Amino acid sequence: MTDIQEHTDMSPSEHLPVEPAVLRPADDQTWDAEADVIVVGTGVAGDTTAIHCADLGASVIMLEKSAAPGGTSAKSGGGMMVPNNSYQRALGDVESKEDFIAFLARVGRPLLYSASHPTFGLPQWEYDLIEAYFDHAGEALTRLEELGALRVMHIAGWPSYSDVPEDRMPRGRYVVPQDDAGEMSNGRNAIERMMRTLDELGVEVRLGFRVDGVYVNDAGAVVGVRGHDGAASRSIRARKAVVFASGGFTHNTPLTREYMNGRIVGGCAAVTNTGDFLQIAKSLGLPLHQMDEAFWAPVVWEQALAHDPTLIANFNCAGDSMLVVNKYGDRIANEKVTYHDRTRSHFLWDPTLVEYPNFLQFVVMDKRCRDRYGYDGFIDLTAGNFIPRVGETSPYFLEGATLEELAERFAERLAQHPDEAAGTRLAEDFAESLRSSIERFNGFARQGRDDDFHRGQTAIEQFFMGLDNQLRPAEADPDDSAGQLDPTLHPLADEGPYYGIILAPGVLDTKGGPKVNATLQVLDGDGRPVPGLYGLGNCVASASGQAYWSAGCTWGPYLTFGYIAARSIVGEPEKHVGAGRDTARVLV
Amino acid sequence: MTDIQEHTDMSPSEHLPVEPAVLRPADDQTWDAEADVIVVGTGVAGDTTAIHCADLGASVIMLEKSAAPGGTSAKSGGGMMVPNNSYQRALGDVESKEDFIAFLARVGRPLLYSASHPTFGLPQWEYDLIEAYFDHAGEALTRLEELGALRVMHIAGWPSYSDVPEDRMPRGRYVVPQDDAGEMSNGRNAIERMMRTLDELGVEVRLGFRVDGVYVNDAGAVVGVRGHDGAASRSIRARKAVVFASGGFTHNTPLTREYMNGRIVGGCAAVTNTGDFLQIAKSLGLPLHQMDEAFWAPVVWEQALAHDPTLIANFNCAGDSMLVVNKYGDRIANEKVTYHDRTRSHFLWDPTLVEYPNFLQFVVMDKRCRDRYGYDGFIDLTAGNFIPRVGETSPYFLEGATLEELAERFAERLAQHPDEAAGTRLAEDFAESLRSSIERFNGFARQGRDDDFHRGQTAIEQFFMGLDNQLRPAEADPDDSAGQLDPTLHPLADEGPYYGIILAPGVLDTKGGPKVNATLQVLDGDGRPVPGLYGLGNCVASASGQAYWSAGCTWGPYLTFGYIAARSIVGEPEKHVGAGRDTARVLV
């Protein structure tokens, strides 16, 4: 498989459509190819849709913009949140649908949540999608395993990301890819396996093919796509349906500026995720939802500014004798909150000072932390860890013999990107305040309880530090004679050297787009399905509200939705190709 | 004029369209009426558009859903932010367009702002609208004065809402309505004057007429509206253009739940503001923008829950020996920040505790504050003041002999609305923490400097307390022998009684909808104007980003946009009424 880095040199503007995105088939329309189903995108959402369509007897052509398959999925850990999965049930843990939906409503729409409301406060379409997810997740996973398209291991002890009483089964929904040797693996490995299955099922996959338009017949049905394969413009007919599973718009700067208000500095979505489907949806007149939300994750600021395509978000802020402060040297949040919610701490607005004081954040740790918690290549638990291995360096990981020296290093880096810093300059007394913040933090560490931000008080935070974690058990610090009351908290040393890095808000990918119904049909402004058009994955509106439900909350629903969509698609009637007509606008 | 309260008993669901919102004229279409221009809505945006259209010779029919004209404008203070106005210029203060746009970009899009960027970082459409606003605001105001449609007084000393160096003219843009006697007046008075001018200009105004659909011809142009006047369904043809100036969606609960994520408890928009245009826009396939933003303002929680149509948002948190705390009894923000930005403090998310700890906020004051700062009917400065006059009471204004008693009063009220409280219950040690918060606050008051939240450090905060304010000069407290170092800060008394009220996030109105171009033509998903369709006011996307630019920032641009739109509309060609055709969807 071509490595993902090989096709990352395209600038976002090259992905923007320049021709009309909605086309009427010509009277004498010729097609370069045709199939029952066209699937755009080869991440987990597209692959599972194509696998199940082919499994059910439909002919499928897959179109992938990149020269390598897999999109963001191939960069990801590949973990899957699968409610009511067979492994869970085998342990006797049978989950109720009501409880599951209540949990997702509680974290996704906390201000709308009501235990007594018929949809737990959720907008109806979100409820419908979540219900479909619960109803079919287990069988969707099982069918992929039967087809050999996926091999997983159950991580029974992995806890949910939020400790709320509405979550009646906080452990058991999580599975991860397994490689041929039975070892825990990742998204790339899972995608490779799916691509093999697609090949076995006779699915044609065209790489380097960018879709930039859809054909719509005179009844308003989508009947094909237009795109480019590098050599020429191509038109491909879909007899039953066109499925977009082409990812979000992380790397479309005009769109992120417009919809995200400047809050995205970077993201680890595949660089091909430039929201091509969103322009098509807008041209089709489809309303977009959840455009200001995302699967958030902090990113290393300078790495994001460098547009490093290998960027992995900072999933877990590693370490214990470590804290994070803002430009004033003040500690601002629980550093061990999971990535999505942790990113929101960057968005605090100070109207009196007319600034985002936490937009850039400064991680500070001592040498003990730097040496114990360096990146060791262990997937998931250290994904996006910015601490280099002992003996290695990173261009973004800074060192100072004293706090004052480290502050100087931070200031130098800020000065290199004054516009991108969005007004962030270190306060004059930054180092002094940082010292006070450390003193206060050290007090909390010594008492084993963070009175300011409750660090360490959730199961997931403890798990990431090794507690109740069979994947990576906690190790006692042999040099720490005093012992440690809480594994997430340890005092910083009184003496340097100190280390640090600058974090900025970023995303895994965006979560906005048109709405879909519970069979993944894309909906128009009147809530009616657009005939022949399906969407799933990060290119359509997510039903997750403000939440990152828990680990695997993209792969889990997307592999389920692929299973559901396929069952609807194969039952679609064949669409006629309408005669061309000169209209002021193409019909939707 | 019928009073606004008379037509406030309609529930939101009664305003939702039940029939298709986009119609094709029939082959034998008959019209109940026709005019060059149809204007929907009689607030400042609609009125000024209609006035200028009529002034330029076009025939105009205005349609108003309510039984009384004026919409939200008639409930408002009616202040206007008019850059480069004649009064300002007469004082020798000539403002540069560049400086003005830079200021609005700095506060509207702070994370995108760049002094060196060609649009100061603004999305192009926002830049274009702001530029048009600056270019025409002065002449728009002058023409309304010439027509007798508006009479204003210049409040030269009123400062901007944000102290930023990019604002080179922080005082001078603000004018307010003046009544016939030359006294400072309000929105209702200004609307009454405009209605008289409309009558003089021969504009027909149909009250109690709710528009719920538009007619679109076979070239995609909007050529009329459908609506109901209580008696029957009516179709009215517009030869040149249909203008929507029908307000936001504050009182459409399904829409606010969907787009605002539960953050709106209430708002002081006219109760007819149920977003009727948004459903039409969605049916037309027009993308919506800024749907998660609003002109925010805190509201009295219980008054909003009671759906009190007379609700006025809490513009200024009155008083000095007063502070605001959250459910933990902790002070959380600068209480004197202007309404819009102050509301954001309600939106802080705590991911560790999985709650919005500041969603409901508790104002606490002593008897001195309660007696000195009670509501005195003085428009603007006390609009939305929740402190009753001395000797009067309010069902929402609570009293306790001690802090513990006041806490009990708060807790009782929370218990009456458990679902609406969104999980807000007072912490067990609320009163104790409140006492600590007061002690710390009193220390800041005694030193005349709020080290935590910078209360009192901006010009607008001082102005609202009477400093440099010729409208309401500050009065020294005769009982305060110690003097007061900062008029916004005064220690709370050590002894009760204490008073308080519960605040929740709310809005003046929403600010989302389809985009418009610099002549106020509504834009489709490809950025092209929809022929014959104009929009302005709160029913279209605001160019203000995250900001409430400053006082009068709705009226100012809207009266300008009415002036600009009219000049474009009167030059529109007459639209033909296309023959009916049976299509799967109506063309846009």
Contacts between the chains, C-beta under 8 A, distances in Angstrom:
chain1	res1	chain2	res2	distance
A	20	B	526	7.7
A	21	B	526	7.8
A	106	B	354	7.6
A	107	B	354	6.7
A	109	B	261	6.7
A	109	B	262	6.5
A	110	B	262	7.6
A	110	B	349	8.0
A	110	B	354	7.0
A	110	B	355	7.0
A	110	B	356	6.6
A	110	B	422	7.1
A	110	B	423	7.4
A	111	B	261	6.2
A	111	B	262	3.0
A	111	B	263	6.3
A	111	B	356	6.3
A	111	B	359	6.8
A	111	B	422	5.0
A	112	B	257	5.8
A	112	B	261	7.2
A	112	B	262	4.2
A	113	B	422	7.6
A	114	B	419	5.1
A	116	B	419	7.3
A	121	B	257	8.0
A	121	B	262	7.7
A	123	B	254	7.9
A	123	B	257	6.5
A	123	B	258	5.1
A	162	B	351	7.3
A	162	B	354	4.9
A	163	B	354	7.1
A	164	B	354	5.2
A	218	B	584	7.8
A	219	B	584	5.0
A	220	B	584	4.3
A	220	B	585	5.3
A	254	B	123	7.9
A	257	B	112	5.8
A	257	B	121	8.0
A	257	B	123	6.5
A	258	B	123	5.1
A	258	B	289	7.6
A	261	B	109	6.7
A	261	B	111	6.2
A	261	B	112	7.2
A	261	B	545	6.9
A	261	B	546	6.2
A	262	B	109	6.5
A	262	B	110	7.7
A	262	B	111	3.0
A	262	B	112	4.2
A	262	B	121	7.7
A	263	B	111	6.3
A	281	B	525	7.7
A	282	B	287	5.2
A	282	B	525	3.2
A	282	B	526	7.1
A	283	B	525	5.2
A	283	B	526	5.5
A	284	B	285	7.1
A	284	B	525	7.3
A	285	B	284	7.1
A	285	B	285	1.9
A	285	B	286	7.1
A	285	B	524	7.2
A	285	B	525	5.8
A	285	B	588	6.0
A	286	B	285	7.0
A	286	B	525	8.0
A	287	B	282	5.2
A	287	B	287	6.8
A	287	B	288	6.2
A	288	B	287	6.2
A	288	B	288	7.7
A	289	B	258	7.6
A	292	B	292	5.0
A	334	B	351	7.5
A	334	B	352	5.0
A	337	B	351	4.9
A	337	B	352	6.0
A	338	B	351	7.6
A	341	B	349	7.1
A	341	B	351	3.3
A	342	B	351	7.2
A	344	B	349	5.6
A	344	B	351	7.0
A	348	B	348	7.3
A	349	B	110	8.0
A	349	B	341	7.2
A	349	B	344	5.6
A	349	B	546	7.6
A	351	B	162	7.3
A	351	B	334	7.5
A	351	B	337	4.9
A	351	B	338	7.6
A	351	B	341	3.3
A	351	B	342	7.2
A	351	B	344	7.1
A	352	B	334	5.0
A	352	B	337	6.0
A	352	B	453	6.9
A	352	B	454	4.5
A	352	B	455	7.7
A	352	B	457	6.3
A	352	B	458	6.2
A	353	B	454	6.7
A	354	B	106	7.6
A	354	B	107	6.7
A	354	B	110	6.9
A	354	B	162	4.9
A	354	B	163	7.2
A	354	B	164	5.2
A	355	B	110	6.9
A	356	B	110	6.6
A	356	B	111	6.3
A	359	B	111	6.8
A	419	B	114	5.1
A	419	B	116	7.3
A	422	B	110	7.1
A	422	B	111	5.0
A	422	B	113	7.6
A	423	B	110	7.4
A	453	B	352	6.9
A	454	B	352	4.5
A	454	B	353	6.7
A	455	B	352	7.8
A	457	B	352	6.3
A	458	B	352	6.2
A	524	B	285	7.2
A	524	B	585	7.9
A	525	B	281	7.7
A	525	B	282	3.2
A	525	B	283	5.2
A	525	B	284	7.3
A	525	B	285	5.8
A	525	B	286	8.0
A	526	B	20	7.7
A	526	B	21	7.8
A	526	B	282	7.1
A	526	B	283	5.5
A	545	B	261	6.9
A	546	B	261	6.2
A	546	B	349	7.6
A	583	B	587	6.6
A	584	B	218	7.8
A	584	B	219	5.0
A	584	B	220	4.4
A	584	B	587	6.8
A	585	B	220	5.3
A	585	B	524	7.9
A	585	B	587	6.0
A	585	B	588	5.7
A	587	B	583	6.6
A	587	B	584	6.9
A	587	B	585	6.0
A	587	B	587	6.4
A	588	B	285	5.9
A	588	B	585	5.6
A	588	B	588	7.5
